[in-house]
Amino acid sequence: MQCDQSRLSELVQKEKDVALRLEQKQEIVAEVNGAATSALSAVLADYRGLTVAEMTELRVKARETGVYLRVVRNTLVKRAVEGTDFECLNDALVGPTLLAFSTEDPGAAARLLKDYAKDFEELEIKALSIGGALLPADQIDRVAKLPTLDQARSQLMSVMQAPIIKLAQTLNEVPGKMVRVVAAVKDQKEAEA
């Protein structure tokens, strides 16, 4: 009985060490809320089965691509996304959750987790949200294919330049045709002579 009592007190002490204080919870909620407020899209994933090294690698890639990545308790996420476009994710907050927000490019978090899920089958995409709409996990390809900011600018510029280029080509064709007609007439006259 003595052994069980000491084991129980050890477990209680560990639980106290692991438990978050109210101030810590408020800080986490404020941090996640700040990220959610400025984010363009969000992805939720189940990370069970990933090793510490794999999670560290994922976090490094997330920092490189401008993705806010965090493992947070579901109750804290629900409070943090309250009043944001990502409140629709509440129903998908079940089990261990990895939260990824795209802050610069709407498809960045989806691309990161989609690519990572190819290499590590343990990572399972739960849900996506973009523009306040909840999307099922099978829509990750659609969101991942969204162009980056630089790609979108380049596409916009090519669309804006297309009419100008066509006009320049058309105006350039008129003198070109005239030169070809004069050359053909000259060749015909020389052949007749």
Summary of the structure (lengths in Angstrom):
residues: 193
radius of gyration: 29.2
end to end distance: 125.0
largest distance: 125.0
contacts: 517
relative contact order: 0.12
helix: 66%
strand: 14%
